[in-house]
Amino acid sequence: MRFYYTFFFIFIFLCCSSQDIIDKESFKKCKKEFSKKICLSDEDGDGVLFYLDHCPKDTGPTENNGCPWQNIDGDEVIDKDDACPNVPGPQENNGCPWPDTDGDGIYDKDDACPNVPGVPEEEGCPKKNIYQSHRYSQEELDEVKKKFLDKTKNINYGKLADFIFSKIDLKGFKSRMITLEIASFSQMAGCGQDRTDYSPINLKVNLASELFWNENNFKKFVNKFPSKIVFPYSENEGVNKKVQSFKKIYSKKSNGMTFYNAKNNFKELNSKEIDPYRNFHIYIFFEENDEIFIKINEYSDLERNYFRLQAKGNTFIQLN
């Protein structure tokens, strides 16, 4: 009985051993260098025996002789399945990178305009130009002017000047010279000379400036600072001629420029004192809700250099 069991186990062992040796030539070569035990071992546990495993220390599938599949570009798509083995790419594109024809950083698959650079918020298409330039005709600007003058016809610019001038403190002026800027734009049409962009706004700002700086208000300004010499200028030649026509204020010409002083004191007048980068300017804008926005640009530091007013007859109510 004992002999029977011994014979049975030997038979089973031989059968198993013979099943393991599926390539006798490889097994024979292995045994020349290693023991039978090593040749039939599986150190990396990948199911490929040592004598058949070309990478015995690295786990790999049987179809690749126990070696891991190569992945040169490191994109998680093994080279045998990778259509672009040398360039990283996602699995859903067979290991190739998604194309971006226009180079805007948005893949063609997500790009509504794949051949034109664009932005993400427009799905890869160019950003929409919110502001559409319009070339204003003279008739359109004349209509803007007509409506503006009609809307502001009851404004008392004298009272408005009294309010604004009461807010001015020019202690910060070290020079005797005050450079007063009137009506900023050379063309009442708008930005530059092309009648486009914000032409109606520029037109209304310049109209307000011209109406504000009448002879009486200009005289008030000059008289407020009797120790100063005032040099008014404008890029609008028509405004310059208008100011030069004022007769009620002491003036003196020097080097083709006209200067003003409340006391006719022009001693040591030096036109070189004019600093084009340090000027006094009052910005007046009539808003659609009938409020008036005032901004004062001057040398000294005010606690507040802008005001919002509302006209009530001949008086002005400060809203801020």
Sequence and secondary structure as in RCSB ss.txt:
>XXXX:A:sequence
MRFYYTFFFIFIFLCCSSQDIIDKESFKKCKKEFSKKICLSDEDGDGVLFYLDHCPKDTGPTENNGCPWQNIDGD
EVIDKDDACPNVPGPQENNGCPWPDTDGDGIYDKDDACPNVPGVPEEEGCPKKNIYQSHRYSQEELDEVKKKFLD
KTKNINYGKLADFIFSKIDLKGFKSRMITLEIASFSQMAGCGQDRTDYSPINLKVNLASELFWNENNFKKFVNKF
PSKIVFPYSENEGVNKKVQSFKKIYSKKSNGMTFYNAKNNFKELNSKEIDPYRNFHIYIFFEENDEIFIKINEYS
DLERNYFRLQAKGNTFIQLN
>XXXX:A:secstr
 HHHHHHHHHHHHHHHHHHH S HHHHHHHHHHS HHHHT  TT SS  TTT SSTTS   GGGTT     TT S
SS GGG SSTTS   GGGTT     TT SSS GGG SSTTS   GGGTTS    SS      HHHHHHHHHHHHH
HTTT  HHHHHHHHHHT   TT  SSEEEEE    SSTTSSTTSS SSHHHHHHHHHHHHHHS HHHHHHHHHHS
TTSEEEEE SSHHHHHHHHT  SS EEEETTEEEE TT   TT  GGG  TTS EEEEEEE TTSEEEEEEE SS
  S  EEEEEEETTEEEE  
